[in-house]
Amino acid sequence: MRLHPIRVLQPPPARAAAVASLPYDVGELEDARREAQANPSSFLHVERPEVDLPTAFDAASGVHHKTARANLERLIQSGDLALTEGPALYVYRITMGTHSQTGLVGGFHVDDYYADRIKKHEKTKKPTEDDRTQHVLQVGAQTGPIFLLYADQPEIDYLVAGIIAHPPKIDFRAADGIRHEVWVAPDVDAIRRAFEAVPVAYVADGHHRAAAAARAGRELKEKNPNHRGDEPYNWFMAAIFPGSQLQVLAYNRVLHDLNGRTAEQLLDTARQAFRVAEVSSPRPTSARCVHMYLGGRWYALSWDLDPKADPVSALDVSVLQDRLLGPALGIADPRNNSRIDYIGGFRSAEEVKERVDTGRGAVGFSLFPTDVNQLIAISDAGQIMPPKSTWFEPKLRSGLFVHPLHAAQAD
C-alpha cells in the first residue's frame, strides 16, 4: 500500500476546536445550519455550504459549491486555516469515553483506488457521487478525509506508539465530548516502508467521498496536458486505522407504515420466518437476532445460522431484509425507498422506539452491529453489503486536514 506525505490546510492549534466540524453527511441540515450560524469559523461553511443558502436553491447551478469555495477562501484569509510548511504524514487519535482509536492521515494513490487495492463494500448513488465530485473540483480541495481501515501491523503500531509518546500538535475536546489529537510524524520514510507490507486497505466509511476524490483526481489528470505524476491530485487524503481499534455500532431501521398490514398480521408473518419472543430490552445481545418494536412492545426475532449462506446473505441486515422487509413490508429496494429511515449511533434503539411511539414510524428494528471482520470478508470476496449496514463511531472531524489538489494551492 502506498502512503504519501501531503501538504494540507490546517487550523492553528488554538482555533482547531472552533474550525473542526462533523462530515457533511452526519446530522440533520437544520442542526448544522444553527451550528454554522453561531460559529463563522465552523468548517460546515465549506463541508456543507447549504447552511449558508436558502432552504430551496438551484443545485444544478452549482451555487453551493461556489459558496463552499468562497467560504474556504474566507477561512484562509481570517487565519482559521493555513498551509502547513511542507508535505507530511499525521497521526490522528480520537477518544470517546473509554474507546480510543489511533490512525495515520496521508495521501493514497488514485490508481490504487481504481485497481481495487482500496476495497469497497458499498455501492454509491450516482447523483450523490456526481455532486461530491463537483464539490471537490470546484472547491479545488478535498475537504474531509476518507475513513479507511487495514489489518493490524505490529511494526506500524510500534512506530505510532513512539509518536504519540510526545505532546500532540493539536489537542481539543469537541462540544460532544470527543477528544481529537493530531501529531506530525517525524520519520515519514519509516512509516512509508512499513505500509509497503500492507497489501490492501478497506473503505470503512465515506464511499461517496472516496469515489468523488478518485474521480476528481482522474479528471484533473486527463485535463492536464503536462501531467507528470507528482501533482497533488494524484493522491487523495484519508485517515487509516487498524481494524482491531474500530467501533461499529448498530444501524437500525424504522418503517413509516406496515404496507397495508395490521400489527397482528405483521407479527404473524414474523412468526413464520423467525422464532419470536417478547422481550424488554431494545437491543439484541448477539448476532442472528433482531429486536422489533411494534405496538408498544419489543420482540426478539431470532434464527439459526444457514451453513450455505455466503458472507452477505449471512448478515443480520440481509436476513431481516430477505425474510421480512422485502416480502412482507414491500421494501424491495432499501437503498432508494422513501418508506424506510435509517438511524445509527449509541441512542439509535431509543430513537427507534420514540419514532414509533410518536407516530413518526409504524414499526422499528434494532440490530446487532456488523463486525469489522465481516466487512473485510465481504470486501475481499468482491461483494457488496446491503445499504446502511455499518455505523462507525466516533466520526472523523472535517477541517483538521484540507487537501488542496492543485500545485499552485499547495505551494
N, C-alpha and C positions, 0 to 999 in steps of 0.2 A: 504494500500500500504506500503510495506517495503522499507524504505530508510536507507541505511547503510553507516557509515563513511568509507572512503577508504584512503589508503596511495598512493600518486601519485608522479611521477617525475614532477617537475615544474621548469621553468626558474627563476633565480633571478630577482627581480623587474626591475633592470637596464637593463636586457637582454631580457625582455619579448617581446618588440616590434620587436626585431631582430629575435627572435625564432618563434613567432606565425605565422601561415600560414592559408590560406583557406583550406577547406577539399579537399580530393583527387579528388572528382567528380565535382568540381566547376572550370570553366575556361578551356581554351584550353591548351593542353600539352606544346606547344611551348612557350606560355607566362609563364607557370610555369617553364619551363627549363631556360629561360632567367633570371627569378627572382632568381632561386636557384643558378645559376652560379655566379650571382653578390653577393650572400649572403651565405657563407658557414654555417652560423648558422641557416638558414631557416629550419623549420620543414618539408618543402616539401621534403627534402632529405630522410625523414623517411616515411611520409604520402604518398608521390608519388615518389617512388625511380626511376621510369622511367626517371626522369630528369637527372640521372647520367649514363644512359645506352644509347647505340646506338639506333637509330630510330627503327631498326629491331633487336630484341633479342629473344632468345628462352624462352618464358614464361613458357613452360612446364618444364623447368629445375629448375624453382623457383629462378633464379638468382636475380630477382627484390626483392623478399622477403629477400634473403640473404644480398643484398645490403642495404635494409632498416634496418636490424638488425645491420650490421656493422656501418651504419650511426648513429643509436641510441647510440651505444657504444661510438662513436666519440664525440657526443654532450655531453654525460655524462663526458667523460674524459676531454673535454675542459672547463667544468664548465657551459655550456649553459643550462644543465638540472641537477637537483639534487633531491634526495628523500626528501620528507617532513619529519618532525620529527616523525609524527605518523599519524594514521587514522584521517580523519576529514571530515566534510561537508563544502562546499564552497557556497558563494553567488556570482553569476556572472551576472553583468549588462552590457548590450550592448546598446549604444546610437548612433543613426544615425539621424542627423538633429534634428527634434523635437520629433522623436519617440524614446522611451526607453522601454526596457523590462528587467525584473529582475527575475532570477530563481535561483535554487539550483543545485549544482553538487554533486553527490554521487553515491553509488552503488545500483543497483536494482537487485533483485534475478533472476537468470536464470529460476528457476521454475515458477516465476510469468509470465515470457515471454511465456513459453510453456502452462501455464494454461489460457492464454488469459486475464490475469488481466492487461497486457500491450497490448492494442488493436492495430491492424494494419488496414490500409485501402488500401494498395497496395500489389500486388504480386511482388516477386523478380525474377530476372533472375538467373537460377541455375549457369551458368558459372561465373557470377559476384559474387554471394554469395560464391561459392567454392573458388574463388581466394581471396576474402577478409577474408574468414575463415583461409586460409593458411597464409595470411599476419599476422593475429593475433597470430596464433600458432607459426610461425617461428620467428617472432619478439619477442614473449613472452610477449606482452603487447597490450592493447587496446589503439590505438594511437589517437583516437578522440572521443569526447563524442557524444552519440546518442541524438537527439533532441526530447524530449517528451513534452507533454502538459497535463494539468489537469484542471478540473473545479475549478474555484476560491474558495479559502477557507479563510475567514476573519482572522482566527487565524494564518494561515501561513503568510498572508500579514502583520499582526501585528509583528510577530517575525522577518521577513525580514526587515521591516522598522526600527526596533531597531538596526539591524546590520549595515545597510548602513548609519546610522546617524554618524558612525565613519569613519575615513580615511581608504581607501582600502589598501590592501597589494600590489596589482598590479594595476597600472593605466597608460594606454598609449593610444595614438591615432594612429591607423594604417595608412598606406600610403593612403588608400582610404577615410580617414577622420573619420572612425568609431571608437568610443571610447569603450575600454574594461576595466572593473574594476572587481577586484576579492577581496572578503573578506573571512576570515576564520571564520566560525560560532563558537561562544564561547560556546554555550549551545546545544550540539548535541542531548541530550535526549529530550529537549523541542520540537525540530523540528521533531524528530522521532515519538514522541507521536502525534503531530499534523498531521503527514502524515498517521497515522493509520486510520484517518477519511476519507481519500481519497480512494474510492472504486476501481477505475481503473485509469490508465494513457493511453495516446494515443501516438503512434509514429507520430510526426509531419513531421520529415524529417530524412532520414537515415535508410530506411527499410533494405537495404543490410548490413549496418554496424550493425544494431540490430540483424539481423539473424546470421551474422558472429560471433558476440560476444557471443550470446547464444549458438551457435553450438560449438564454441571453449571451452566454459565452460563445456558443457556436455561431449565433447570428453576427456578433461583433467580429469574430474571426472571418466569416465569409464576406463581410463588408470591408475588410481591411486589405487593400491590395499589397500592402507592405508587411503583412503578417510575418512575424519572426518566431513566435512560440514562447517568448518570455513576457508577454504582456499580462497585466493583472487579470484580464478577463479569462485567461486560460485556467484560472483557479477559482473555485467557489468556496466560500467560507463556511466552515462547520465546526461545531463542538462535538467531540467524540469521547465517549465514556466507556469504561469496562462494563460489560453486560451484567456482571455479578453485583454491581453497585446500584443498578437502576430499580426504581419502584414503580410497578404497574398497578393501577387501580381499576376498579370496575367501570365499564362504560354501559350504563343502564338505558332502558327503553321505556317510553310512555306512548301509548296509542290514544288518539283523540276519540275513537269510537270503537264499538265491538263488531263492526262490519255486519250490522243487522241482527246480531245475536243478543239474547238476554244474558245476564251474568251467569245464570244457572246453566244455560246451554253451553256457554264457553267453558264452564267448569266441567261439564260432562265430556266435552270434546277433549279437554286436557287429560281427563282420566283415561281416555282411550290411548293416549300417546305417552303418558308418564305415570309413575307412581305419585300419587297426590296425597299430601298430608297437611292439615292446618298447623301453622307454626306461629310463634310470637315474634321471632327475630326477623328483621328486614333483610339480613344479609346471609347468603349461604356460606358455610364454613369450609367447603371443599368443592372441587370440580365435579362435573356431572350432576349438578343440582342448580336450579334456577328458582328464585322466590318470586311469586306472582302476587301482586296486590290488586284485589278485586272485591268490590262491595264492602270495603272497610276491614278486610281480613287479608292476612298473608298466608299463602300456600306454598309449600315446597314441592317443586316438580323435579323428580329425580329419575335417573335411568342408569343402565349398565353400559360399560364400555363395549362398543362394537369392535371386535378384533379385526374386522375387514375395513374399518374406516381409515381413510387417508388423513394426513395431518390437518387438512382444512375441515373436512366433514366431521372430525372428532372434536372440534372446538365447541364449547358450550354455546357460543353465539350462533354457530351453524346449526346445531341440533334444535335450538329454540326456533330459529328461522324455518328450518325444514319441516318440523313437526307441528308448529302451531301458528307462527306469524304469517307464513305463506298460505298454507291450505285453509286455515280457519279464519284468519283475520284479514286476508286479502292483501298482504304486503308482499307482492311478487318481486318488486324491485326496491329493496330497502335503501338503496343509495339515492333514489330520486322520488320517493313517495312522501308527500306533504302530510300524510296522516300519522307519521311517526316522528317523535322527537328523541334525541339522544342526550343523556345527562351524565357527565363524568365528574370524578373528584371524590373527596372524602365524604361529603354530605349528600352524595347523589341518591342514595337509597331513601334518605329522609325527604329529598325533593320529589322523588317518585310518589311517595305517599301524599305529600302536600298537594301535588298537582291533581291527583285523583280525588282526594277529599274535597278540594275546592272546585271540582267540575272542569278543570282545565285538561283533564285526561279521563279516559274511561277505564283503563287497565294499565298497570305498570309492571316492569320486570327488573329485578335486581339480580345481577350476575356475579359469579366468582371471577376475579381478574384473570386474564390471559397471562400465561407465563412467558418470560423472555425466551426461554428455550423453545417454546412453540413457535414464536416469531422467527427465530433463527432457522428452525427445521423447515418451516413453510417457505421462507425466502430461499434457502438452499435448494429446495425442490422446484423452484421456479413457479410456485403457486401464489395465489392472491388471497389474502384474508378478506372476510366479509367487512363491509364498512363499519367504522366505529367499533373496532374490536379491542383497541388498547387505549388507555389514558395514562400517560406518563406524568408523574408529579414528583418533584416540583418542576415548573416550567422555566425554560431559559428566558433571560431578560434581553429584550432588544435595546439597542442604543449603547451597550457597553463595547461593542465591536461593530463598526460600519466599514464595509469593504468597497472602496472606490474601484471601478472597473477600467478606468482609462489612465494611461501613464501620466497624463498631464495633471489629473486629480491627485494621483498618488505621489507626486514629486513636490 
